Amino acid sequence: MEFSKEERITAKGKDVLVIGGGDTGSDCIGTAHRQGCKSVTQIEIMPRPVEGPDDPQNPWPNWPRTLKTTSSHEEGCTRRWNINTLEFLGENGKLTGVKVQEIDWKPNPDGGRPIMVEKGKPEIIKAELCLLAMGFLKPEHSQYPDNVFVCGDSANGASLVVRAMASGRQTARQVDTFLKK
Protein backbone atom coordinates (compact mmCIF):
# COMPACT_ATOMS: atom_id res chain seq x y z
CA MET A 1 0.00 0.00 0.00
CA GLU A 2 1.42 3.37 -1.03
CA PHE A 3 0.74 6.57 0.93
CA SER A 4 0.96 10.16 -0.22
CA LYS A 5 3.41 12.55 1.44
CA GLU A 6 0.53 14.09 3.45
CA GLU A 7 -0.51 10.67 4.79
CA ARG A 8 2.96 9.65 5.96
CA ILE A 9 3.72 9.82 9.64
CA THR A 10 7.31 10.61 10.52
CA ALA A 11 9.29 11.23 13.68
CA LYS A 12 11.96 13.27 11.88
CA GLY A 13 12.99 16.25 14.01
CA LYS A 14 10.21 15.64 16.57
CA ASP A 15 9.99 14.97 20.28
CA VAL A 16 8.25 11.58 20.38
CA LEU A 17 6.23 10.04 23.20
CA VAL A 18 5.54 6.30 23.18
CA ILE A 19 2.72 5.16 25.47
CA GLY A 20 3.26 1.51 26.32
CA GLY A 21 6.25 -0.33 27.74
CA GLY A 22 6.22 -3.61 25.83
CA ASP A 23 7.73 -4.98 22.64
CA THR A 24 5.56 -2.81 20.38
CA GLY A 25 6.69 0.29 22.28
CA SER A 26 10.30 -0.80 21.77
CA ASP A 27 9.64 -1.14 18.03
CA CYS A 28 8.20 2.39 18.01
CA ILE A 29 11.31 3.74 19.76
CA GLY A 30 13.58 2.09 17.19
CA THR A 31 11.49 3.42 14.30
CA ALA A 32 11.55 6.94 15.77
CA HIS A 33 15.36 6.76 15.94
CA ARG A 34 15.64 5.50 12.32
CA GLN A 35 13.49 8.41 11.19
CA GLY A 36 15.68 10.96 12.97
CA CYS A 37 13.60 12.02 15.97
CA LYS A 38 14.82 14.76 18.31
CA SER A 39 14.01 12.74 21.46
CA VAL A 40 11.98 9.75 22.64
CA THR A 41 10.19 9.25 25.95
CA GLN A 42 8.44 5.96 26.76
CA ILE A 43 5.82 5.77 29.52
CA GLU A 44 4.04 2.79 31.01
CA ILE A 45 1.04 2.77 33.36
CA MET A 46 2.27 -0.34 35.19
CA PRO A 47 5.12 -0.43 37.75
CA ARG A 48 8.69 -0.97 36.62
CA PRO A 49 9.29 -4.71 36.21
CA VAL A 50 11.90 -6.47 38.31
CA GLU A 51 15.45 -6.64 36.97
CA GLY A 52 15.88 -10.38 36.46
CA PRO A 53 14.51 -13.90 36.74
CA ASP A 54 16.45 -14.62 39.93
CA ASP A 55 14.48 -12.00 41.90
CA PRO A 56 12.64 -13.77 44.80
CA GLN A 57 9.56 -11.63 44.10
CA ASN A 58 9.49 -12.87 40.50
CA PRO A 59 9.69 -16.70 40.61
CA TRP A 60 9.15 -19.03 37.67
CA PRO A 61 6.77 -19.06 35.78
CA ASN A 62 6.46 -15.29 36.23
CA TRP A 63 10.06 -14.64 35.21
CA PRO A 64 9.13 -13.36 31.70
CA ARG A 65 7.72 -10.30 33.51
CA THR A 66 11.20 -8.85 33.88
CA LEU A 67 12.58 -5.52 32.73
CA LYS A 68 13.62 -5.80 29.09
CA THR A 69 16.10 -3.38 27.61
CA THR A 70 16.27 -3.74 23.85
CA SER A 71 18.70 -2.33 21.30
CA SER A 72 16.07 0.38 20.64
CA HIS A 73 16.24 1.45 24.30
CA GLU A 74 20.04 1.42 24.17
CA GLU A 75 19.93 3.93 21.27
CA GLY A 76 18.48 6.39 23.78
CA CYS A 77 15.16 7.14 25.37
CA THR A 78 13.74 8.23 28.68
CA ARG A 79 11.74 5.40 30.27
CA ARG A 80 9.17 6.02 33.00
CA TRP A 81 6.75 3.74 34.87
CA ASN A 82 3.54 4.33 36.88
CA ILE A 83 2.50 7.14 34.54
CA ASN A 84 -1.15 7.68 33.58
CA THR A 85 -2.04 9.67 30.45
CA LEU A 86 -4.61 12.39 31.12
CA GLU A 87 -4.87 14.66 28.08
CA PHE A 88 -3.41 15.38 24.64
CA LEU A 89 -2.53 19.06 24.14
CA GLY A 90 -2.08 20.96 20.92
CA GLU A 91 -2.21 24.17 18.93
CA ASN A 92 -3.65 24.68 15.45
CA GLY A 93 -4.40 20.98 15.08
CA LYS A 94 -0.85 19.89 15.96
CA LEU A 95 0.20 17.95 19.05
CA THR A 96 2.45 19.92 21.40
CA GLY A 97 2.42 17.80 24.54
CA VAL A 98 0.72 15.20 26.68
CA LYS A 99 -0.52 15.83 30.22
CA VAL A 100 0.40 12.89 32.48
CA GLN A 101 0.08 11.98 36.16
CA GLU A 102 2.38 9.83 38.26
CA ILE A 103 0.40 7.12 40.04
CA ASP A 104 0.71 4.32 42.59
CA TRP A 105 -1.13 1.00 42.65
CA LYS A 106 -2.79 0.07 45.96
CA PRO A 107 -4.34 -3.28 46.85
CA ASN A 108 -8.10 -3.35 46.40
CA PRO A 109 -9.74 -3.98 49.81
CA ASP A 110 -12.45 -5.98 48.02
CA GLY A 111 -9.88 -8.09 46.18
CA GLY A 112 -9.50 -8.03 42.43
CA ARG A 113 -7.73 -5.42 40.37
CA PRO A 114 -5.52 -2.98 42.31
CA ILE A 115 -6.67 0.63 42.64
CA MET A 116 -4.85 3.44 40.84
CA VAL A 117 -4.02 6.37 43.14
CA GLU A 118 -2.72 9.72 41.86
CA LYS A 119 0.67 10.80 43.20
CA GLY A 120 2.12 14.28 42.90
CA LYS A 121 0.95 16.90 40.43
CA PRO A 122 0.16 16.43 36.74
CA GLU A 123 2.93 17.40 34.34
CA ILE A 124 3.30 17.95 30.61
CA ILE A 125 5.62 15.87 28.46
CA LYS A 126 6.60 17.78 25.32
CA ALA A 127 5.62 15.74 22.25
CA GLU A 128 4.98 16.48 18.60
CA LEU A 129 4.26 12.81 17.84
CA CYS A 130 2.63 10.29 20.18
CA LEU A 131 2.60 6.58 19.37
CA LEU A 132 0.15 4.35 21.24
CA ALA A 133 1.60 0.91 21.94
CA MET A 134 -0.63 -0.18 24.79
CA GLY A 135 -0.92 -3.92 24.54
CA PHE A 136 -2.80 -6.71 22.93
CA LEU A 137 -6.28 -6.42 24.37
CA LYS A 138 -9.13 -6.14 21.91
CA PRO A 139 -12.25 -4.29 23.11
CA GLU A 140 -15.14 -6.57 23.94
CA HIS A 141 -17.72 -4.32 22.29
CA SER A 142 -19.27 -5.85 19.20
CA GLN A 143 -20.47 -2.51 17.86
CA TYR A 144 -19.59 1.15 18.42
CA PRO A 145 -21.52 4.35 17.75
CA ASP A 146 -20.72 6.07 14.44
CA ASN A 147 -18.41 8.57 16.16
CA VAL A 148 -16.13 5.96 17.81
CA PHE A 149 -13.17 4.60 15.83
CA VAL A 150 -10.68 1.87 16.71
CA CYS A 151 -7.63 0.53 14.90
CA GLY A 152 -4.62 -1.74 15.29
CA ASP A 153 -4.64 -4.15 18.22
CA SER A 154 -7.77 -2.45 19.56
CA ALA A 155 -9.65 -3.53 16.45
CA ASN A 156 -8.02 -6.87 15.65
CA GLY A 157 -6.20 -8.12 18.72
CA ALA A 158 -2.47 -8.84 18.69
CA SER A 159 -0.77 -8.08 15.38
CA LEU A 160 2.43 -6.74 13.89
CA VAL A 161 3.31 -3.06 14.17
CA VAL A 162 3.19 -2.58 10.39
CA ARG A 163 -0.34 -4.03 10.28
CA ALA A 164 -1.40 -1.74 13.13
CA MET A 165 0.09 1.28 11.32
CA ALA A 166 -1.84 0.46 8.14
CA SER A 167 -4.98 0.04 10.24
CA GLY A 168 -4.31 3.43 11.87
CA ARG A 169 -4.00 5.14 8.51
CA GLN A 170 -7.24 3.56 7.31
CA THR A 171 -8.99 4.65 10.50
CA ALA A 172 -7.62 8.18 10.09
CA ARG A 173 -9.23 8.29 6.64
CA GLN A 174 -12.52 7.13 8.17
CA VAL A 175 -12.33 9.84 10.86
CA ASP A 176 -11.58 12.44 8.21
CA THR A 177 -14.58 11.32 6.12
CA PHE A 178 -16.80 11.36 9.22
CA LEU A 179 -15.71 14.88 10.18
CA LYS A 180 -16.33 16.21 6.67
CA LYS A 181 -20.00 15.11 6.76
Steps between C-alpha positions, in 0.01 A plus 500: 500500500642837397432820696522859385745739666212654701396158634847398617576517868859579588698562816767704320603798713222439756478433871326161510298346782431126498218386729554135585799316642497172309651363181283717274613810690861391449434466126356853498811635675727335243291633211506852647881482517528374138285791387719755678292606800622774734419298815297201618321450831325171581238481776322202649200498735623189683785491756857446387560126459761324710855483366543126449363148528694428819303762697316323790192714430493376140520117511446267206262497311469877545860565398407628149359806681848645537638833385604472136748742352517464124743641245237771434517607866880497487489751210355746751168575659358609831300217659243562773258272687179559701396781266135554404411699187243772567474727196646572156588868450545690178487821301356551152425130463855391588605306809725697735497288814330240714376563854592206726468409868730285710302229678531220755316168506334407831345165589124493455336437841229300321757289316538506125677761294721744694385861533682781320583793730630835372839608634645848470383762253421453131777597260537555127732292285598691186402296193436574135428133424337248734497129419255277687645156570277391785471126475312221339152529644215528254188685620211272583242725335345347191380834366588866556307820433580672169731750672728239665796364302749227588805366319801273539498259793187670634312392189663166420682375807873428497670576169820634351588868528488548122147355489394729785649802319307418182186458710567839663531671164176342380325609819637853459339511155171384653519771769575760235200388291278504810609852596438633149133390509 
